[in-house]
């Protein structure tokens, strides 16, 4: 089990801020594929991965990162600053 956290428009498209997910995924990319296959709202949220960033246990990561030992994966749009 892994906690998935969704922020900003990702949360809006999926409809929940967080959920506990049972997964056999070895990488973030595999987890995304499992989520996309769930239902259309997930497919919409993960349609364009170039518009998303990911963190594993609050550390920035990339979609090829392994999930072994991870407790939490967060998905969010890139931050903009001023």
C-alpha positions as CSV (number, residue, x, y, z in Angstrom):
1,X,0.0,0.0,0.0
2,X,1.1,3.5,-0.8
3,X,-0.4,6.9,-0.1
4,X,-1.0,9.0,-3.2
5,X,-1.3,12.7,-2.7
6,X,-2.8,15.0,-5.4
7,X,-2.3,18.8,-5.5
8,X,-3.8,21.7,-7.4
9,X,-5.5,20.8,-10.7
10,X,-4.5,17.1,-10.3
11,X,-6.6,17.0,-7.1
12,X,-9.5,18.8,-8.9
13,X,-9.5,16.3,-11.8
14,X,-9.3,13.2,-9.6
15,X,-11.7,14.6,-7.0
16,X,-9.8,13.6,-3.8
17,X,-6.7,15.1,-2.1
18,X,-5.2,11.7,-1.1
19,X,-5.9,8.0,-1.2
20,X,-4.3,4.8,-0.2
21,X,-3.5,2.6,-3.2
22,X,-2.7,-1.0,-3.5
23,X,-0.1,-1.4,-6.2
24,X,2.4,-3.8,-7.6
25,X,4.2,-1.0,-9.5
26,X,7.9,-1.0,-9.3
27,X,8.3,2.6,-10.5
28,X,6.3,5.9,-10.4
29,X,5.6,5.4,-14.2
30,X,4.1,2.0,-13.5
31,X,2.0,3.5,-10.7
32,X,0.7,6.2,-13.1
33,X,-0.2,3.5,-15.7
34,X,-2.2,1.6,-13.0
35,X,-4.0,4.8,-12.0
36,X,-4.7,5.9,-15.6
37,X,-6.4,2.5,-16.1
38,X,-8.8,3.0,-13.2
39,X,-11.3,5.4,-14.7
40,X,-11.4,8.5,-17.0
41,X,-10.8,11.1,-14.3
42,X,-7.4,9.5,-13.6
43,X,-6.6,9.3,-17.3
44,X,-7.4,13.0,-17.6
45,X,-5.2,13.9,-14.6
46,X,-2.2,11.9,-15.9
47,X,-2.7,12.7,-19.6
48,X,0.4,14.9,-19.9
49,X,3.2,13.8,-17.6
50,X,5.4,16.7,-18.8
51,X,2.9,19.0,-16.9
52,X,3.5,17.1,-13.7
53,X,6.1,16.7,-11.0
54,X,6.4,13.9,-8.5
55,X,7.8,13.5,-5.0
56,X,8.5,10.3,-3.2
57,X,8.4,10.6,0.6
58,X,8.7,14.4,0.1
59,X,11.8,14.2,-2.1
60,X,11.5,15.3,-5.7
61,X,11.9,12.4,-8.0
62,X,11.2,11.5,-11.7
63,X,8.8,9.0,-13.2
64,X,11.5,6.3,-13.6
65,X,12.2,6.4,-9.8
66,X,11.7,3.1,-8.0
67,X,8.9,2.8,-5.4
68,X,10.5,0.1,-3.3
69,X,10.2,1.2,0.4
70,X,8.2,4.3,-0.5
71,X,5.3,5.3,1.8
72,X,4.0,8.3,-0.1
73,X,3.9,9.6,-3.7
74,X,2.8,13.1,-4.4
75,X,1.7,14.5,-7.8
76,X,1.6,18.2,-8.5
77,X,2.1,20.8,-11.3
78,X,5.4,22.6,-11.6
79,X,5.8,25.4,-9.1
80,X,6.1,28.9,-10.4
81,X,7.7,31.7,-8.5
82,X,8.0,35.4,-8.6
